[in-house]
Each structure stands twice: as structure tokens, then as C-alpha cells.
């Protein structure tokens, strides 16, 4: 099964400040040639009524423009086909080194309490990624479905302090699957009009509007296995000098047998 990394529109508010420090012409030229993107992900999956998940953050800096291959290398991308279409998993190689910036402390607050994301240092085995990654384990009690979430970033010399407030989606429920002949009919309780869903089954990933019904090819299904339905919300970060997004990816996995 293709794994999700970390969505339609979020309610979003951000505040931040930054300072400009004069440098040498060479330093200024290097700064202008680099791009910084922040990806904040709240990723949660329900399997047999057990919830597991992770909140993560990566602030990626590369020379030149950020592209999907750089985000893929940093485990920060979410590659989705167009709505109504399917694709198969593929590797996206990046030859450019990716730097993960230290942005100070990161935490998530909900009505249920406070979660601090732990930082850890890489490089990893590919020797192309170095810097600071942030993550914390979460579950339904930590970040309830439909709750208001605040993400607080303390900031550093590279990224200004900022905060984001967003309404988390509800986890998909009422999910059922019927395979008949050449087609498989998937149904679920529809979510918000601005959300989208995607389905992972075997090596296939398919995107749909979150309207409660989708038709897939039965050829994507083995004799038995599991299928994961993901509800996604995402919003572009609007912090000065920082691209990227805040993304919720809530999933439910069910077993099937033909």
C-alpha cells in the first residue's frame, strides 16, 4: 500500500516578524538563490477502531526553486493524481542537497492540551538530507476530529516566529466497499465541500471529491487485503519569505475479501 506522507482548504491565521540583516554581496547572492518551504503535517489513521498518527514538521531549504523531488527526499510531499484519476507509486529522485532548518520549538495546542514536537538531527543514509526534523506521536485524544488546532513555531534566524490556527477535519467514517464484476463501489459519510479524499489500494492511488461515493476498477484489488480512505485538508502558508503548507491527512483503513 502506498503510504501517505501528509488536504482541501483550512481556516488559517498566521502572525510573524522578521528582520533584514545586511551581509556581503556573496552572502546576499546565496540567500537569493535559495528557497525555503515549510510543511506541517497532522497525519492520523484508524485501523480496527485503533488510532495511530504523527504530527511532523520540516522546513526545507534548497538552492534554486523547491520542487516535488526535493520535498519527496525530505519526506514532505503528497503526490496526488487529479480528481477522478488514479496513479501508481513512483520514485522521484533529487540530485540536490536538502537542508532542514532549525526553527526553534514547535508545539500543537487543542482544547485537550498541548503537544510538543521533538526535534532530531539528520543526515540519514542518503547523505543528501541534513538538519532538523520535528515529530510527535498523536491519537484521537491528542487531536480530536473536528477540533480547532493551533500550531506554534518559536522561530529562528532562518524562519520568523509564527502561529497557525486551523479546523481539523473529521476522520472518514461509514466506509464500506462492494466489489462486483469489473467495478468496486466505495462509499463513506461525505465531509466538507472543500475537502478531498484519496484512496490507497495495492500500488494504486486515486483521488475523488469528498461527496461520499467513488467507483474504482476491480483490477486494483487482490483476493483480499486492505484499502485506506484518506480525507485531506491543506492550506498554503503565507508567512513572509516562506512557502509551504499546513496539511491534515486523516485516514480509515478497512479489510476486504473478494
C-alpha positions as a Python dict, from the first residue, in 0.01 Angstrom:
ca = {
    (1, 'X'): (0, 0, 0),
    (2, 'X'): (125, 345, -82),
    (3, 'X'): (182, 537, 240),
    (4, 'X'): (70, 892, 279),
    (5, 'X'): (330, 1138, 393),
    (6, 'X'): (55, 1423, 497),
    (7, 'X'): (-587, 1806, 206),
    (8, 'X'): (-853, 2095, 79),
    (9, 'X'): (-888, 2441, 237),
    (10, 'X'): (-818, 2519, 607),
    (11, 'X'): (-930, 2809, 823),
    (12, 'X'): (-597, 2985, 857),
    (13, 'X'): (-443, 3270, 1059),
    (14, 'X'): (-74, 3348, 1087),
    (15, 'X'): (143, 3608, 1257),
    (16, 'X'): (517, 3657, 1237),
    (17, 'X'): (801, 3902, 1219),
    (18, 'X'): (1138, 3906, 1053),
    (19, 'X'): (1447, 4124, 1043),
    (20, 'X'): (1676, 4201, 749),
    (21, 'X'): (2047, 4184, 828),
    (22, 'X'): (2294, 4331, 582),
    (23, 'X'): (2554, 4087, 453),
    (24, 'X'): (2828, 4073, 195),
    (25, 'X'): (2732, 4068, -177),
    (26, 'X'): (2824, 3698, -191),
    (27, 'X'): (2604, 3620, 111),
    (28, 'X'): (2314, 3817, -36),
    (29, 'X'): (2352, 3634, -368),
    (30, 'X'): (2346, 3295, -191),
    (31, 'X'): (2032, 3395, 2),
    (32, 'X'): (1855, 3499, -316),
    (33, 'X'): (1937, 3168, -485),
    (34, 'X'): (1786, 2957, -204),
    (35, 'X'): (1419, 2870, -145),
    (36, 'X'): (1259, 2779, 189),
    (37, 'X'): (939, 2577, 224),
    (38, 'X'): (770, 2466, 546),
    (39, 'X'): (547, 2158, 554),
    (40, 'X'): (343, 2095, 871),
    (41, 'X'): (150, 1767, 866),
    (42, 'X'): (-105, 1613, 1103),
    (43, 'X'): (-132, 1252, 984),
    (44, 'X'): (-367, 1002, 1152),
    (45, 'X'): (-504, 658, 1062),
    (46, 'X'): (-783, 450, 1220),
    (47, 'X'): (-744, 70, 1188),
    (48, 'X'): (-996, -156, 1365),
    (49, 'X'): (-1101, 138, 1585),
    (50, 'X'): (-741, 189, 1696),
    (51, 'X'): (-591, 529, 1611),
    (52, 'X'): (-226, 595, 1539),
    (53, 'X'): (-68, 904, 1397),
    (54, 'X'): (209, 1159, 1387),
    (55, 'X'): (243, 1535, 1372),
    (56, 'X'): (554, 1638, 1183),
    (57, 'X'): (725, 1948, 1050),
    (58, 'X'): (1004, 2005, 802),
    (59, 'X'): (1140, 2338, 687),
    (60, 'X'): (1324, 2265, 363),
    (61, 'X'): (1589, 2488, 207),
    (62, 'X'): (1748, 2413, -131),
    (63, 'X'): (1943, 2608, -387),
    (64, 'X'): (1706, 2722, -659),
    (65, 'X'): (1331, 2661, -662),
    (66, 'X'): (1165, 2399, -444),
    (67, 'X'): (1022, 2110, -647),
    (68, 'X'): (840, 1784, -567),
    (69, 'X'): (1161, 1579, -585),
    (70, 'X'): (1319, 1789, -309),
    (71, 'X'): (1006, 1757, -91),
    (72, 'X'): (995, 1382, -163),
    (73, 'X'): (1355, 1346, -48),
    (74, 'X'): (1263, 1525, 276),
    (75, 'X'): (954, 1301, 320),
    (76, 'X'): (734, 1613, 298),
    (77, 'X'): (547, 1562, -30),
    (78, 'X'): (198, 1433, -104),
    (79, 'X'): (172, 1324, -466),
    (80, 'X'): (-194, 1309, -571),
    (81, 'X'): (-346, 1243, -915),
    (82, 'X'): (-617, 1474, -1048),
    (83, 'X'): (-966, 1423, -903),
    (84, 'X'): (-1130, 1122, -1066),
    (85, 'X'): (-797, 974, -1177),
    (86, 'X'): (-556, 709, -1045),
    (87, 'X'): (-178, 671, -1050),
    (88, 'X'): (79, 421, -931),
    (89, 'X'): (364, 491, -691),
    (90, 'X'): (694, 605, -836),
    (91, 'X'): (1029, 721, -703),
    (92, 'X'): (1124, 1085, -750),
    (93, 'X'): (1500, 1124, -739),
    (94, 'X'): (1662, 1454, -644),
    (95, 'X'): (2029, 1522, -703),
    (96, 'X'): (2023, 1843, -497),
    (97, 'X'): (2113, 1850, -130),
    (98, 'X'): (1824, 1936, 103),
    (99, 'X'): (1881, 2133, 424),
    (100, 'X'): (1623, 2103, 702),
    (101, 'X'): (1621, 2423, 907),
    (102, 'X'): (1608, 2454, 1284),
    (103, 'X'): (1310, 2683, 1356),
    (104, 'X'): (1311, 2661, 1735),
    (105, 'X'): (1041, 2490, 1939),
    (106, 'X'): (722, 2370, 1766),
    (107, 'X'): (405, 2277, 1952),
    (108, 'X'): (40, 2197, 1880),
    (109, 'X'): (-245, 2308, 2107),
    (110, 'X'): (-606, 2190, 2115),
    (111, 'X'): (-882, 2204, 2373),
    (112, 'X'): (-745, 1870, 2500),
    (113, 'X'): (-399, 2004, 2579),
    (114, 'X'): (-52, 2069, 2442),
    (115, 'X'): (184, 1852, 2234),
    (116, 'X'): (549, 1945, 2185),
    (117, 'X'): (718, 1815, 1870),
    (118, 'X'): (1058, 1663, 1942),
    (119, 'X'): (1349, 1760, 1719),
    (120, 'X'): (1614, 1524, 1590),
    (121, 'X'): (1917, 1569, 1372),
    (122, 'X'): (1991, 1400, 1041),
    (123, 'X'): (2174, 1325, 796),
    (124, 'X'): (2021, 998, 702),
    (125, 'X'): (2168, 722, 489),
    (126, 'X'): (2127, 900, 155),
    (127, 'X'): (2367, 1181, 260),
    (128, 'X'): (2154, 1437, 73),
    (129, 'X'): (1938, 1545, 366),
    (130, 'X'): (2078, 1722, 672),
    (131, 'X'): (1940, 1936, 950),
    (132, 'X'): (1647, 1922, 1193),
    (133, 'X'): (1327, 1718, 1170),
    (134, 'X'): (1031, 1754, 1409),
    (135, 'X'): (772, 1494, 1509),
    (136, 'X'): (537, 1375, 1785),
    (137, 'X'): (303, 1079, 1822),
    (138, 'X'): (-66, 1170, 1826),
    (139, 'X'): (-405, 998, 1850),
    (140, 'X'): (-774, 1087, 1862),
    (141, 'X'): (-744, 1205, 2222),
    (142, 'X'): (-447, 1428, 2136),
    (143, 'X'): (-605, 1596, 1833),
    (144, 'X'): (-978, 1520, 1822),
    (145, 'X'): (-1163, 1506, 1491),
    (146, 'X'): (-1316, 1841, 1403),
    (147, 'X'): (-1124, 2029, 1673),
    (148, 'X'): (-957, 2367, 1638),
    (149, 'X'): (-580, 2326, 1624),
    (150, 'X'): (-309, 2586, 1687),
    (151, 'X'): (46, 2528, 1565),
    (152, 'X'): (309, 2748, 1732),
    (153, 'X'): (657, 2792, 1584),
    (154, 'X'): (911, 2975, 1801),
    (155, 'X'): (1126, 3084, 1507),
    (156, 'X'): (1496, 3119, 1443),
    (157, 'X'): (1742, 3326, 1241),
    (158, 'X'): (1620, 3146, 927),
    (159, 'X'): (1241, 3145, 980),
    (160, 'X'): (1034, 3406, 1170),
    (161, 'X'): (812, 3304, 1459),
    (162, 'X'): (454, 3237, 1353),
    (163, 'X'): (135, 3061, 1454),
    (164, 'X'): (-134, 2884, 1255),
    (165, 'X'): (-492, 2810, 1361),
    (166, 'X'): (-699, 2557, 1167),
    (167, 'X'): (-1007, 2340, 1198),
    (168, 'X'): (-916, 1973, 1176),
    (169, 'X'): (-1142, 1756, 957),
    (170, 'X'): (-1333, 1458, 1089),
    (171, 'X'): (-1183, 1117, 1027),
    (172, 'X'): (-1360, 924, 747),
    (173, 'X'): (-1640, 704, 879),
    (174, 'X'): (-1921, 489, 743),
    (175, 'X'): (-1671, 340, 496),
    (176, 'X'): (-1788, 36, 300),
    (177, 'X'): (-1673, -143, -14),
    (178, 'X'): (-1862, -361, -261),
    (179, 'X'): (-1675, -535, -547),
    (180, 'X'): (-1898, -655, -829),
    (181, 'X'): (-1763, -761, -1165),
    (182, 'X'): (-1529, -502, -1316),
    (183, 'X'): (-1606, -227, -1063),
    (184, 'X'): (-1561, -162, -694),
    (185, 'X'): (-1802, 81, -528),
    (186, 'X'): (-1663, 267, -226),
    (187, 'X'): (-1897, 469, -4),
    (188, 'X'): (-1844, 680, 309),
    (189, 'X'): (-2006, 963, 500),
    (190, 'X'): (-1932, 1276, 298),
    (191, 'X'): (-1723, 1552, 456),
    (192, 'X'): (-1692, 1924, 389),
    (193, 'X'): (-1735, 2060, 39),
    (194, 'X'): (-1378, 2193, 41),
    (195, 'X'): (-1218, 1860, 139),
    (196, 'X'): (-1094, 1592, -96),
    (197, 'X'): (-1025, 1224, -45),
    (198, 'X'): (-778, 978, -189),
    (199, 'X'): (-770, 601, -178),
    (200, 'X'): (-465, 376, -147),
    (201, 'X'): (-514, 16, -257),
    (202, 'X'): (-228, -207, -373),
    (203, 'X'): (8, 11, -577),
    (204, 'X'): (-272, 245, -689),
    (205, 'X'): (-368, 587, -554),
    (206, 'X'): (-692, 753, -668),
    (207, 'X'): (-834, 1099, -585),
    (208, 'X'): (-1203, 1190, -551),
    (209, 'X'): (-1427, 1472, -436),
    (210, 'X'): (-1541, 1418, -77),
    (211, 'X'): (-1903, 1351, -177),
    (212, 'X'): (-1942, 1006, -25),
    (213, 'X'): (-1914, 778, -329),
    (214, 'X'): (-1643, 662, -571),
    (215, 'X'): (-1602, 391, -835),
    (216, 'X'): (-1269, 212, -877),
    (217, 'X'): (-1152, -62, -1110),
    (218, 'X'): (-1181, -406, -952),
    (219, 'X'): (-846, -492, -1113),
    (220, 'X'): (-671, -285, -842),
    (221, 'X'): (-788, -530, -574),
    (222, 'X'): (-628, -860, -478),
    (223, 'X'): (-832, -1152, -350),
    (224, 'X'): (-807, -998, -4),
    (225, 'X'): (-629, -707, 160),
    (226, 'X'): (-690, -359, 295),
    (227, 'X'): (-794, -26, 147),
    (228, 'X'): (-726, 315, 305),
    (229, 'X'): (-954, 615, 254),
    (230, 'X'): (-783, 949, 337),
    (231, 'X'): (-957, 1282, 397),
    (232, 'X'): (-721, 1573, 328),
    (233, 'X'): (-718, 1944, 405),
    (234, 'X'): (-433, 2176, 310),
    (235, 'X'): (-354, 2546, 300),
    (236, 'X'): (-63, 2746, 166),
    (237, 'X'): (147, 2916, 433),
    (238, 'X'): (151, 3294, 393),
    (239, 'X'): (449, 3375, 613),
    (240, 'X'): (686, 3635, 454),
    (241, 'X'): (974, 3459, 283),
    (242, 'X'): (829, 3113, 350),
    (243, 'X'): (637, 2889, 113),
    (244, 'X'): (472, 2561, 204),
    (245, 'X'): (157, 2433, 364),
    (246, 'X'): (-25, 2304, 669),
    (247, 'X'): (-182, 1969, 588),
    (248, 'X'): (-424, 1735, 765),
    (249, 'X'): (-439, 1376, 642),
    (250, 'X'): (-693, 1164, 834),
    (251, 'X'): (-745, 805, 713),
    (252, 'X'): (-951, 496, 785),
    (253, 'X'): (-833, 151, 676),
    (254, 'X'): (-1073, -139, 623),
    (255, 'X'): (-1016, -501, 525),
    (256, 'X'): (-1181, -657, 221),
    (257, 'X'): (-1220, -1004, 72),
    (258, 'X'): (-1349, -1072, -277),
}
